[in-house]
Amino acid sequence: MSTPEAPPEPKRNTWIIPLVVGGVSILAVLLVYGALAQRTPLDFVPPDPEGPIDAAALYQRQCAACHGAEGQGVPGRYPPLVQTAWVVADKDVPIRVVLHGLSGRIEVRGQPYGAMMPAFGHQLSNAEIAALLSHIRASWGNEAEAISTEEVAMVRESTDALRGPWTPEEIKVTD
């Protein structure tokens, strides 16, 4: 006598679970990216460091890779920081550029430069930016006035609504 055949097992839709997990993962990534994209670079102001700031070391860490150890720049790519109005003239110019960055073709001492300057306002505190710019403005033959933490704070506050880097047209510098 034969045993009765068992009914066939229903097909399991095993593909549904990975599809749902994948979809939820993609949605989570998009939501996080969307939230970050809405954030301006200056939404986070790093706290001012306690104690003295080694501005020369800060320059080597943040700036020297592009502008050179002695501020000489890289011809056609990164402008020099020596004896240029972008650095030594109006204090607000270098503060704005360091806070928000600069994008577009500029001319420094008759030479064109087109590499984008990244924003550092989200990485560096007001005191660090003041120390860094004061160091640059007093190094390599530059003889410009120091920049205070309060001056950086005022420019940061007054330009807080800026989304993205400055353009050369917005910062009019004649070098």
GROMACS elastic network, one bead per residue, 0.5 to 0.9 nm:
[ bonds ]
;  ai    aj funct       b0    kb
    2     5     6  0.87095   500
    3     6     6  0.87378   500
    5     8     6  0.85392   500
    6     9     6  0.84418   500
    7    10     6  0.88637   500
    8    11     6  0.87927   500
    9    12     6  0.86746   500
   11    14     6  0.88021   500
   12    15     6  0.85274   500
   13    16     6  0.59110   500
   13    17     6  0.82216   500
   14    17     6  0.62445   500
   14    18     6  0.77794   500
   15    18     6  0.58278   500
   15    19     6  0.63225   500
   15    20     6  0.88516   500
   16    19     6  0.50682   500
   16    20     6  0.61153   500
   16    21     6  0.85921   500
   17    20     6  0.52228   500
   17    21     6  0.61282   500
   17    22     6  0.84549   500
   18    21     6  0.50719   500
   18    22     6  0.58544   500
   18    23     6  0.83819   500
   19    22     6  0.51459   500
   19    23     6  0.60603   500
   19    24     6  0.85989   500
   20    23     6  0.50846   500
   20    24     6  0.61284   500
   20    25     6  0.85216   500
   21    24     6  0.52100   500
   21    25     6  0.61092   500
   21    26     6  0.86432   500
   22    25     6  0.50595   500
   22    26     6  0.61608   500
   22    27     6  0.85688   500
   23    26     6  0.51707   500
   23    27     6  0.61405   500
   23    28     6  0.85976   500
   24    27     6  0.50515   500
   24    28     6  0.61255   500
   24    29     6  0.86778   500
   25    28     6  0.51012   500
   25    29     6  0.62688   500
   25    30     6  0.86575   500
   26    29     6  0.51512   500
   26    30     6  0.61874   500
   26    31     6  0.86256   500
   27    30     6  0.51074   500
   27    31     6  0.61417   500
   27    32     6  0.86550   500
   28    31     6  0.51449   500
   28    32     6  0.62170   500
   28    33     6  0.85444   500
   29    32     6  0.52127   500
   29    33     6  0.60247   500
   29    34     6  0.84252   500
   30    33     6  0.50641   500
   30    34     6  0.59035   500
   30    35     6  0.85030   500
   31    34     6  0.50640   500
   31    35     6  0.61906   500
   31    36     6  0.86736   500
   32    35     6  0.51371   500
   32    36     6  0.62585   500
   32    37     6  0.85791   500
   33    36     6  0.50840   500
   33    37     6  0.59766   500
   33    38     6  0.86668   500
   34    37     6  0.50483   500
   34    38     6  0.63921   500
   34    39     6  0.89581   500
   35    38     6  0.53917   500
   35    39     6  0.68254   500
   36    39     6  0.52306   500
   36    40     6  0.84078   500
   37    40     6  0.77326   500
   39    42     6  0.81864   500
   39    43     6  0.65040   500
   40    43     6  0.54357   500
   40    44     6  0.83646   500
   40   122     6  0.87492   500
   40   160     6  0.82995   500
   40   161     6  0.80499   500
   40   162     6  0.79382   500
   40   163     6  0.62910   500
   40   164     6  0.79023   500
   41    44     6  0.70664   500
   41    45     6  0.89613   500
   41    99     6  0.86112   500
   41   100     6  0.75043   500
   41   119     6  0.75660   500
   41   120     6  0.82983   500
   41   121     6  0.66454   500
   41   122     6  0.52759   500
   41   123     6  0.88641   500
   41   160     6  0.89463   500
   41   163     6  0.78700   500
   41   164     6  0.79154   500
   42    45     6  0.61320   500
   42    99     6  0.78672   500
   42   100     6  0.81113   500
   42   120     6  0.88833   500
   42   121     6  0.57330   500
   42   122     6  0.51340   500
   42   123     6  0.88719   500
   42   156     6  0.78742   500
   42   160     6  0.65858   500
   42   161     6  0.88253   500
   42   162     6  0.89692   500
   43   122     6  0.73414   500
   43   160     6  0.80971   500
   44   121     6  0.83527   500
   44   122     6  0.57592   500
   44   123     6  0.83416   500
   45    48     6  0.87535   500
   45   121     6  0.71856   500
   45   122     6  0.59344   500
   45   123     6  0.76025   500
   45   124     6  0.75304   500
   45   125     6  0.62090   500
   45   126     6  0.80407   500
   46    49     6  0.85557   500
   46   121     6  0.84490   500
   46   122     6  0.68681   500
   46   123     6  0.64476   500
   46   124     6  0.60395   500
   46   126     6  0.80117   500
   47    50     6  0.89046   500
   47   124     6  0.84014   500
   47   125     6  0.57977   500
   47   126     6  0.81663   500
   47   127     6  0.88106   500
   48   124     6  0.83924   500
   48   125     6  0.52218   500
   48   126     6  0.65604   500
   48   127     6  0.57275   500
   48   128     6  0.72404   500
   49    52     6  0.78539   500
   49    53     6  0.75612   500
   49   125     6  0.75666   500
   49   127     6  0.73766   500
   49   128     6  0.77132   500
   50    53     6  0.83637   500
   52    55     6  0.89386   500
   53    56     6  0.87940   500
   53    57     6  0.86615   500
   53    58     6  0.79791   500
   53   127     6  0.80521   500
   53   128     6  0.67838   500
   53   131     6  0.68757   500
   53   132     6  0.87271   500
   54    57     6  0.54397   500
   54    58     6  0.62100   500
   54    59     6  0.87287   500
   54   128     6  0.88740   500
   54   131     6  0.79602   500
   54   132     6  0.85292   500
   55    59     6  0.60543   500
   55    60     6  0.86024   500
   55   128     6  0.75021   500
   55   129     6  0.89503   500
   55   131     6  0.54711   500
   55   132     6  0.50211   500
   55   133     6  0.83834   500
   55   134     6  0.82178   500
   55   135     6  0.60697   500
   55   136     6  0.87441   500
   56    59     6  0.50766   500
   56    60     6  0.63063   500
   56    61     6  0.86882   500
   56   131     6  0.88991   500
   56   132     6  0.73892   500
   56   135     6  0.67899   500
   56   136     6  0.85958   500
   57    60     6  0.50304   500
   57    61     6  0.61552   500
   57    62     6  0.85823   500
   58    61     6  0.50880   500
   58    62     6  0.59631   500
   58    63     6  0.78708   500
   58   128     6  0.79872   500
   58   131     6  0.86791   500
   58   132     6  0.65968   500
   59    62     6  0.52825   500
   59    63     6  0.51012   500
   59    64     6  0.61852   500
   59    69     6  0.83418   500
   59   132     6  0.62042   500
   59   133     6  0.87892   500
   59   135     6  0.80597   500
   59   136     6  0.79763   500
   60    63     6  0.58090   500
   60    65     6  0.74464   500
   60    68     6  0.84498   500
   60    69     6  0.66230   500
   61    64     6  0.66730   500
   61    65     6  0.77843   500
   62    65     6  0.73927   500
   62    66     6  0.87801   500
   62   120     6  0.88027   500
   63    66     6  0.59299   500
   63    67     6  0.58960   500
   63    68     6  0.73779   500
   63    69     6  0.82226   500
   63    71     6  0.85496   500
   64    67     6  0.50208   500
   64    70     6  0.76922   500
   64    71     6  0.71518   500
   64    73     6  0.85337   500
   65    68     6  0.58416   500
   65    69     6  0.75481   500
   66    69     6  0.88002   500
   66    71     6  0.88440   500
   66    73     6  0.65301   500
   66    74     6  0.71066   500
   66    77     6  0.84615   500
   66    78     6  0.60105   500
   66    79     6  0.85356   500
   67    70     6  0.77411   500
   67    71     6  0.51687   500
   67    72     6  0.61059   500
   67    74     6  0.65637   500
   67    78     6  0.59320   500
   67    79     6  0.66238   500
   67    80     6  0.60959   500
   67    81     6  0.70400   500
   68    72     6  0.55602   500
   68    73     6  0.52540   500
   68    74     6  0.72988   500
   68    78     6  0.88710   500
   68    80     6  0.80539   500
   69    72     6  0.74745   500
   69    73     6  0.86285   500
   70    73     6  0.81698   500
   70    80     6  0.89229   500
   70    81     6  0.85351   500
   70    82     6  0.84186   500
   70   139     6  0.82585   500
   70   140     6  0.65899   500
   71    79     6  0.85408   500
   71    80     6  0.55062   500
   71    82     6  0.59842   500
   71   136     6  0.79252   500
   71   139     6  0.84038   500
   71   140     6  0.71871   500
   72    75     6  0.87313   500
   72    78     6  0.88642   500
   72    79     6  0.74744   500
   72    81     6  0.63475   500
   72    82     6  0.64895   500
   72   140     6  0.88363   500
   73    76     6  0.88648   500
   73    77     6  0.77823   500
   73    78     6  0.51330   500
   73    81     6  0.69082   500
   73    82     6  0.86857   500
   74    77     6  0.54424   500
   74    79     6  0.63366   500
   74    80     6  0.71581   500
   75    78     6  0.64835   500
   75    79     6  0.69134   500
   75    80     6  0.82302   500
   75   111     6  0.79389   500
   75   112     6  0.85128   500
   75   113     6  0.77150   500
   76    79     6  0.74306   500
   76   111     6  0.71299   500
   76   112     6  0.60478   500
   76   113     6  0.50271   500
   76   114     6  0.72725   500
   76   115     6  0.84547   500
   77   112     6  0.82471   500
   77   113     6  0.53427   500
   77   114     6  0.61569   500
   77   115     6  0.55684   500
   78   113     6  0.61982   500
   78   114     6  0.75226   500
   78   115     6  0.62124   500
   78   116     6  0.85505   500
   78   117     6  0.85325   500
   79    82     6  0.89834   500
   79   106     6  0.86755   500
   79   107     6  0.83397   500
   79   108     6  0.65525   500
   79   111     6  0.84180   500
   79   112     6  0.82889   500
   79   113     6  0.61730   500
   79   114     6  0.87862   500
   79   115     6  0.87333   500
   80    83     6  0.81444   500
   80    84     6  0.75118   500
   80   108     6  0.75986   500
   81    84     6  0.61599   500
   81    85     6  0.89549   500
   81    86     6  0.77412   500
   81    87     6  0.62921   500
   81    88     6  0.87377   500
   81   136     6  0.72939   500
   81   137     6  0.83912   500
   81   140     6  0.85950   500
   81   142     6  0.86092   500
   82    87     6  0.77344   500
   82    88     6  0.85530   500
   82   136     6  0.82880   500
   82   137     6  0.83999   500
   82   139     6  0.79345   500
   82   140     6  0.62617   500
   82   141     6  0.69315   500
   82   142     6  0.62050   500
   83    86     6  0.86541   500
   83    87     6  0.74372   500
   83    88     6  0.68383   500
   83   109     6  0.87304   500
   83   137     6  0.88483   500
   83   140     6  0.83831   500
   83   141     6  0.71692   500
   83   142     6  0.57343   500
   83   143     6  0.85801   500
   84    87     6  0.55870   500
   84    88     6  0.61461   500
   84    89     6  0.77752   500
   84   108     6  0.67042   500
   84   109     6  0.70711   500
   84   142     6  0.85620   500
   84   175     6  0.61836   500
   85    88     6  0.50724   500
   85    90     6  0.76810   500
   85    93     6  0.87984   500
   85   108     6  0.82460   500
   85   173     6  0.66942   500
   85   174     6  0.68539   500
   85   175     6  0.53055   500
   86    89     6  0.64770   500
   86    90     6  0.79309   500
   86    93     6  0.63888   500
   86    94     6  0.63153   500
   86   108     6  0.80639   500
   86   173     6  0.64577   500
   86   174     6  0.82421   500
   86   175     6  0.72668   500
   87    90     6  0.78470   500
   87    91     6  0.76870   500
   87    93     6  0.72803   500
   87    94     6  0.56537   500
   87   133     6  0.81256   500
   87   136     6  0.76374   500
   87   137     6  0.63426   500
   87   142     6  0.86024   500
   87   144     6  0.83237   500
   88    91     6  0.72356   500
   88    93     6  0.89367   500
   88    94     6  0.82827   500
   88   136     6  0.87795   500
   88   137     6  0.58498   500
   88   138     6  0.88373   500
   88   142     6  0.69834   500
   88   143     6  0.74608   500
   88   144     6  0.52800   500
   88   145     6  0.79422   500
   89    92     6  0.87142   500
   89    93     6  0.77439   500
   89    94     6  0.87870   500
   89   144     6  0.75013   500
   89   173     6  0.87245   500
   90    93     6  0.57551   500
   90    94     6  0.78549   500
   91    94     6  0.61507   500
   91    95     6  0.65766   500
   91    96     6  0.88758   500
   91   144     6  0.89257   500
   91   145     6  0.82444   500
   91   146     6  0.85815   500
   91   147     6  0.69277   500
   91   151     6  0.84743   500
   92    95     6  0.50826   500
   92    96     6  0.59413   500
   92    97     6  0.85170   500
   92   151     6  0.81480   500
   92   152     6  0.81570   500
   92   155     6  0.69629   500
   93    96     6  0.53266   500
   93    97     6  0.62337   500
   93    98     6  0.86879   500
   93   171     6  0.69770   500
   93   172     6  0.88479   500
   93   173     6  0.82353   500
   94    97     6  0.50316   500
   94    98     6  0.60308   500
   94    99     6  0.84268   500
   94   133     6  0.72523   500
   95    98     6  0.53095   500
   95    99     6  0.60636   500
   95   100     6  0.85961   500
   95   129     6  0.75054   500
   95   130     6  0.80560   500
   95   133     6  0.75531   500
   95   147     6  0.86679   500
   95   151     6  0.84959   500
   95   152     6  0.63187   500
   95   155     6  0.71017   500
   95   156     6  0.82767   500
   96    99     6  0.51378   500
   96   100     6  0.59915   500
   96   101     6  0.73583   500
   96   102     6  0.87154   500
   96   152     6  0.85504   500
   96   155     6  0.68919   500
   96   156     6  0.76690   500
   96   159     6  0.78685   500
   96   166     6  0.78905   500
   96   171     6  0.87226   500
   97   100     6  0.54801   500
   97   102     6  0.57284   500
   97   117     6  0.76042   500
   97   118     6  0.84196   500
   97   119     6  0.71890   500
   97   120     6  0.86910   500
   97   165     6  0.77708   500
   97   166     6  0.69643   500
   97   171     6  0.87854   500
   98   101     6  0.55667   500
   98   102     6  0.82175   500
   98   117     6  0.79970   500
   98   118     6  0.76064   500
   98   119     6  0.57102   500
   98   120     6  0.55794   500
   98   121     6  0.66303   500
   98   129     6  0.75170   500
   98   133     6  0.86681   500
   99   118     6  0.86897   500
   99   119     6  0.53602   500
   99   120     6  0.52553   500
   99   122     6  0.76364   500
   99   124     6  0.84600   500
   99   129     6  0.81566   500
   99   152     6  0.86978   500
   99   155     6  0.86703   500
   99   156     6  0.70440   500
   99   159     6  0.89773   500
   99   165     6  0.87880   500
  100   117     6  0.86577   500
  100   118     6  0.71791   500
  100   120     6  0.66874   500
  100   121     6  0.62384   500
  100   122     6  0.87663   500
  100   159     6  0.86910   500
  100   162     6  0.77773   500
  100   163     6  0.82945   500
  100   164     6  0.65971   500
  100   165     6  0.50424   500
  100   166     6  0.66197   500
  101   116     6  0.74040   500
  101   120     6  0.71983   500
  101   121     6  0.85876   500
  101   164     6  0.75728   500
  101   166     6  0.61039   500
  101   167     6  0.87179   500
  102   115     6  0.87349   500
  102   116     6  0.58417   500
  102   118     6  0.67605   500
  102   119     6  0.76470   500
  102   164     6  0.86267   500
  102   167     6  0.57030   500
  102   168     6  0.72118   500
  103   106     6  0.87707   500
  103   114     6  0.75647   500
  103   115     6  0.72411   500
  103   117     6  0.63942   500
  103   118     6  0.83303   500
  103   164     6  0.89588   500
  103   165     6  0.59515   500
  103   166     6  0.61598   500
  103   167     6  0.52608   500
  103   168     6  0.71988   500
  104   113     6  0.82806   500
  104   114     6  0.56933   500
  104   115     6  0.73132   500
  104   116     6  0.67272   500
  104   166     6  0.84871   500
  104   167     6  0.58102   500
  104   168     6  0.61994   500
  104   169     6  0.87840   500
  105   112     6  0.66698   500
  105   113     6  0.55947   500
  105   115     6  0.75729   500
  105   116     6  0.86502   500
  105   167     6  0.84681   500
  105   168     6  0.70288   500
  106   111     6  0.82702   500
  106   112     6  0.57438   500
  106   113     6  0.53441   500
  106   114     6  0.63588   500
  106   168     6  0.62977   500
  106   173     6  0.89841   500
  107   110     6  0.57548   500
  107   111     6  0.52789   500
  107   113     6  0.60570   500
  107   114     6  0.87114   500
  107   174     6  0.83893   500
  107   175     6  0.71472   500
  108   111     6  0.53072   500
  108   112     6  0.64998   500
  108   113     6  0.74121   500
  108   174     6  0.84601   500
  108   175     6  0.57267   500
  109   112     6  0.85513   500
  109   175     6  0.57816   500
  110   175     6  0.76934   500
  116   165     6  0.87016   500
  117   165     6  0.81473   500
  118   165     6  0.76393   500
  119   122     6  0.73658   500
  119   123     6  0.84286   500
  119   164     6  0.83936   500
  119   165     6  0.70158   500
  120   123     6  0.52220   500
  120   124     6  0.59216   500
  120   125     6  0.89946   500
  120   129     6  0.84699   500
  121   124     6  0.55501   500
  121   125     6  0.71600   500
  121   126     6  0.81936   500
  121   129     6  0.81552   500
  121   156     6  0.80197   500
  122   125     6  0.78684   500
  124   127     6  0.80001   500
  124   128     6  0.57779   500
  124   129     6  0.62069   500
  125   128     6  0.51244   500
  125   129     6  0.62269   500
  125   130     6  0.85517   500
  125   149     6  0.88081   500
  126   129     6  0.51996   500
  126   130     6  0.60997   500
  126   131     6  0.85952   500
  126   148     6  0.85476   500
  126   149     6  0.53245   500
  126   150     6  0.76424   500
  126   151     6  0.85430   500
  126   152     6  0.55596   500
  126   153     6  0.58774   500
  126   156     6  0.82535   500
  127   130     6  0.50803   500
  127   131     6  0.61013   500
  127   132     6  0.84826   500
  127   148     6  0.75659   500
  127   150     6  0.83432   500
  127   152     6  0.78235   500
  127   153     6  0.87214   500
  128   131     6  0.51228   500
  128   132     6  0.59497   500
  128   133     6  0.84968   500
  128   149     6  0.80350   500
  129   132     6  0.50525   500
  129   133     6  0.60002   500
  129   134     6  0.82997   500
  129   147     6  0.86406   500
  129   148     6  0.89247   500
  129   149     6  0.76126   500
  129   152     6  0.71105   500
  130   133     6  0.53677   500
  130   134     6  0.59228   500
  130   135     6  0.84703   500
  130   146     6  0.78010   500
  130   147     6  0.52270   500
  130   148     6  0.53938   500
  130   149     6  0.52531   500
  130   150     6  0.85164   500
  130   151     6  0.79404   500
  130   152     6  0.63398   500
  131   134     6  0.51081   500
  131   135     6  0.60738   500
  131   136     6  0.86905   500
  131   146     6  0.81838   500
  131   147     6  0.73158   500
  131   148     6  0.77543   500
  131   149     6  0.79645   500
  132   135     6  0.51682   500
  132   136     6  0.63646   500
  132   137     6  0.86877   500
  132   147     6  0.89746   500
  133   136     6  0.50140   500
  133   137     6  0.59732   500
  133   138     6  0.85437   500
  133   146     6  0.75600   500
  133   147     6  0.66957   500
  134   137     6  0.50645   500
  134   138     6  0.62235   500
  134   139     6  0.86236   500
  134   144     6  0.80415   500
  134   145     6  0.72894   500
  134   147     6  0.53720   500
  134   148     6  0.80913   500
  135   138     6  0.52962   500
  135   139     6  0.60529   500
  135   146     6  0.78090   500
  136   139     6  0.52259   500
  136   140     6  0.78919   500
  136   142     6  0.74485   500
  136   144     6  0.88790   500
  137   140     6  0.85386   500
  137   141     6  0.86847   500
  137   142     6  0.54042   500
  137   143     6  0.62097   500
  137   144     6  0.50811   500
  137   145     6  0.69471   500
  137   146     6  0.69063   500
  137   147     6  0.86513   500
  138   141     6  0.70216   500
  138   143     6  0.50267   500
  138   144     6  0.59258   500
  138   145     6  0.75494   500
  138   146     6  0.75483   500
  139   142     6  0.52780   500
  139   143     6  0.73738   500
  140   143     6  0.87295   500
  147   150     6  0.84016   500
  147   151     6  0.65829   500
  147   152     6  0.74781   500
  148   151     6  0.52112   500
  148   152     6  0.65699   500
  148   153     6  0.87313   500
  149   152     6  0.52058   500
  149   153     6  0.61979   500
  149   154     6  0.87239   500
  150   154     6  0.61623   500
  150   155     6  0.87024   500
  151   154     6  0.51475   500
  151   155     6  0.63327   500
  151   156     6  0.85508   500
  152   155     6  0.52259   500
  152   156     6  0.60025   500
  152   157     6  0.85471   500
  153   156     6  0.50165   500
  153   157     6  0.60985   500
  153   158     6  0.85642   500
  154   157     6  0.51849   500
  154   158     6  0.60931   500
  154   159     6  0.85873   500
  155   158     6  0.50705   500
  155   159     6  0.60039   500
  155   160     6  0.82410   500
  156   159     6  0.53995   500
  156   160     6  0.57931   500
  157   160     6  0.51924   500
  157   161     6  0.85194   500
  158   161     6  0.78415   500
  159   162     6  0.56386   500
  160   163     6  0.83003   500
  162   165     6  0.77743   500
  162   166     6  0.83004   500
  163   166     6  0.88253   500
  166   169     6  0.81854   500
  166   170     6  0.62962   500
  166   171     6  0.70365   500
  167   170     6  0.52746   500
  167   171     6  0.65714   500
  168   171     6  0.50964   500
  168   172     6  0.61894   500
  168   173     6  0.77065   500
  169   172     6  0.57429   500
  169   173     6  0.87192   500
